[in-house]
């Protein structure tokens, strides 16, 4: 699962050298793991990541937001359309929207692989 998330993020131009990258990967993983339950990024995901990385929730949120902003400005239009249909040319998604969309994409990849077997 982590590999698929990393591949999606790299396709969108996000690289592991940026601080928010690892937080974003883990945020998407937490979203996927909590499938079926209500997950609030500010109440569940940020505090968990802050605890894991000995950081503040504010720092986690800011680093993820900066990562998404950087990506949104530089990603090729076809990649935006692949992962965020109909959003090219729009304002960047919120952290919650971004994490949910990538999590759903990766979840659907897993379901496709199971049906092919």
C-alpha positions as semicolon CSV with decimal commas, in nm:
position;residue;x (nm);y (nm);z (nm)
1;X;0,000;0,000;0,000
2;X;0,277;0,245;0,087
3;X;0,445;0,172;-0,245
4;X;0,129;0,260;-0,439
5;X;0,087;0,584;-0,243
6;X;0,448;0,681;-0,312
7;X;0,406;0,607;-0,683
8;X;0,097;0,829;-0,703
9;X;0,271;1,113;-0,519
10;X;0,580;1,086;-0,738
11;X;0,366;1,091;-1,052
12;X;0,225;1,418;-0,923
13;X;0,575;1,558;-0,878
14;X;0,606;1,512;-0,503
15;X;0,949;1,400;-0,391
16;X;1,061;1,244;-0,061
17;X;1,317;1,519;-0,001
18;X;1,039;1,755;0,113
19;X;0,933;1,743;0,477
20;X;0,560;1,711;0,408
21;X;0,610;1,405;0,188
22;X;0,642;1,149;0,467
23;X;0,354;1,308;0,658
24;X;0,136;1,294;0,348
25;X;0,219;0,928;0,283
26;X;0,135;0,838;0,641
27;X;-0,183;1,048;0,638
28;X;-0,308;0,860;0,331
29;X;-0,216;0,527;0,492
30;X;-0,411;0,618;0,807
31;X;-0,710;0,720;0,595
32;X;-0,700;0,385;0,413
33;X;-0,662;0,186;0,736
34;X;-0,967;0,355;0,886
35;X;-1,197;0,266;0,596
36;X;-1,555;0,247;0,711
37;X;-1,507;0,467;1,016
38;X;-1,533;0,841;1,039
39;X;-1,188;0,996;1,019
40;X;-1,128;1,361;1,084
41;X;-0,793;1,479;0,963
42;X;-0,765;1,743;1,238
43;X;-0,891;1,523;1,521
44;X;-0,744;1,186;1,423
45;X;-0,469;1,202;1,163
46;X;-0,271;1,515;1,258
47;X;-0,249;1,424;1,628
48;X;-0,139;1,069;1,542
49;X;0,132;1,194;1,306
50;X;0,243;1,458;1,557
51;X;0,282;1,188;1,822
52;X;0,477;0,960;1,584
53;X;0,714;1,235;1,475
54;X;0,739;1,434;1,797
55;X;0,600;1,740;1,622
56;X;0,309;1,978;1,666
57;X;-0,019;1,920;1,485
58;X;0,021;2,269;1,339
59;X;0,359;2,171;1,188
60;X;0,212;1,852;1,038
61;X;-0,082;2,042;0,884
62;X;0,142;2,317;0,747
63;X;0,396;2,078;0,594
64;X;0,122;1,876;0,424
65;X;-0,049;2,193;0,298
66;X;0,280;2,328;0,161
67;X;0,348;1,996;-0,012
68;X;0,004;1,998;-0,176
69;X;0,040;2,365;-0,281
70;X;0,381;2,302;-0,437
71;X;0,247;1,999;-0,620
72;X;-0,071;2,169;-0,739
73;X;0,126;2,451;-0,902
74;X;0,374;2,224;-1,081
75;X;0,187;1,905;-1,170
76;X;0,112;1,837;-1,534
77;X;-0,257;1,879;-1,623
78;X;-0,298;1,514;-1,724
79;X;-0,180;1,399;-1,380
80;X;-0,423;1,633;-1,205
81;X;-0,705;1,495;-1,420
82;X;-0,600;1,135;-1,351
83;X;-0,623;1,169;-0,973
84;X;-0,858;1,469;-0,941
85;X;-1,103;1,454;-1,234
86;X;-1,256;1,790;-1,319
87;X;-1,032;1,986;-1,083
88;X;-0,761;2,103;-1,321
89;X;-0,754;2,481;-1,322
90;X;-0,940;2,498;-0,991
91;X;-0,807;2,602;-0,654
92;X;-0,592;2,343;-0,489
93;X;-0,779;2,086;-0,283
94;X;-0,778;2,110;0,095
95;X;-0,558;1,871;0,287
96;X;-0,865;1,662;0,366
97;X;-0,978;1,648;0,003
98;X;-0,630;1,557;-0,117
99;X;-0,579;1,279;0,138
100;X;-0,927;1,136;0,076
101;X;-0,890;1,136;-0,303
102;X;-0,550;0,969;-0,299
103;X;-0,670;0,715;-0,040
104;X;-0,975;0,632;-0,253
105;X;-0,759;0,598;-0,564
106;X;-0,521;0,356;-0,389
107;X;-0,813;0,164;-0,233
108;X;-0,968;0,121;-0,578
109;X;-0,635;-0,002;-0,715
110;X;-0,637;-0,275;-0,450
111;X;-0,992;-0,376;-0,541
112;X;-0,904;-0,392;-0,912
113;X;-0,606;-0,617;-0,839
114;X;-0,824;-0,856;-0,637
115;X;-1,085;-0,886;-0,915
116;X;-0,814;-0,959;-1,173
117;X;-0,692;-1,261;-0,975
